[in-house]
């Protein structure tokens, strides 16, 4: 995995907090919109729930929810 994955929904204002923070701090993410079938199915296979986005996945752990995702992003900034 080249970049960690952020499962999100593009129009979601809560998700935009994480995407903007990552962009502002030079954190490269593989953004995957769960509105699309492929990313949605990937998230489900990892045990996620698209109703609780965003999710951060680094190949080892799946982090759920904006607060937890933001805490993790801050460690990468």
C-alpha positions as CSV (number, residue, x, y, z in Angstrom):
1,X,0.0,0.0,0.0
2,X,1.6,3.2,-1.1
3,X,-0.7,5.6,0.8
4,X,-3.2,5.1,3.6
5,X,-6.8,5.0,2.5
6,X,-9.5,7.3,3.6
7,X,-13.0,5.9,3.0
8,X,-15.3,8.9,2.9
9,X,-18.3,10.4,1.1
10,X,-17.4,13.4,-1.0
11,X,-20.4,15.6,-0.1
12,X,-20.1,14.9,3.7
13,X,-19.1,18.0,5.7
14,X,-17.7,15.9,8.5
15,X,-15.5,14.0,6.0
16,X,-14.3,17.2,4.5
17,X,-12.6,18.1,7.9
18,X,-10.3,15.1,7.5
19,X,-9.6,15.6,3.8
20,X,-8.9,19.3,4.2
21,X,-6.6,18.7,7.2
22,X,-4.6,16.0,5.3
23,X,-4.3,18.4,2.3
24,X,-3.2,21.3,4.4
25,X,-0.5,19.2,6.2
26,X,0.8,17.4,3.2
27,X,-0.6,14.0,4.2
28,X,-1.1,11.9,1.1
29,X,-4.2,9.8,1.2
30,X,-5.8,7.4,-1.2
31,X,-9.4,8.9,-1.1
32,X,-12.1,6.3,-1.8
33,X,-15.7,7.5,-2.0
34,X,-18.1,5.0,-0.5
35,X,-20.8,6.2,-2.8
36,X,-19.1,4.1,-5.5
37,X,-19.7,0.4,-5.4
38,X,-16.0,-0.7,-5.3
39,X,-14.9,1.4,-2.3
40,X,-18.2,0.6,-0.5
41,X,-17.6,-3.1,-0.9
42,X,-14.0,-2.8,0.2
43,X,-15.0,-1.0,3.4
44,X,-17.6,-3.6,4.2
45,X,-15.1,-6.4,3.7
46,X,-12.8,-4.7,6.2
47,X,-15.7,-4.7,8.7
48,X,-16.6,-1.0,8.3
49,X,-20.1,0.6,8.1
50,X,-20.5,3.3,5.5
51,X,-23.0,5.1,7.8
52,X,-20.0,5.8,10.2
53,X,-17.6,7.4,7.8
54,X,-14.9,8.6,7.6
55,X,-12.6,5.5,8.0
56,X,-8.8,5.5,7.8
57,X,-7.1,2.3,6.8
58,X,-3.3,1.9,6.8
59,X,-3.1,-1.8,5.8
60,X,-3.2,-2.9,9.5
61,X,-5.9,-1.0,11.4
62,X,-9.2,0.4,10.4
63,X,-10.0,3.6,12.3
64,X,-13.6,4.7,12.5
65,X,-15.2,8.1,12.9
66,X,-14.0,11.7,12.4
67,X,-12.6,12.2,15.9
68,X,-10.5,9.1,15.8
69,X,-9.4,9.7,12.2
70,X,-8.4,13.3,13.1
71,X,-6.3,12.1,16.1
72,X,-4.5,9.7,13.9
73,X,-3.9,12.2,11.1
74,X,-2.4,14.6,13.7
75,X,0.3,12.0,14.4
76,X,1.2,11.9,10.7
77,X,1.4,15.7,10.3
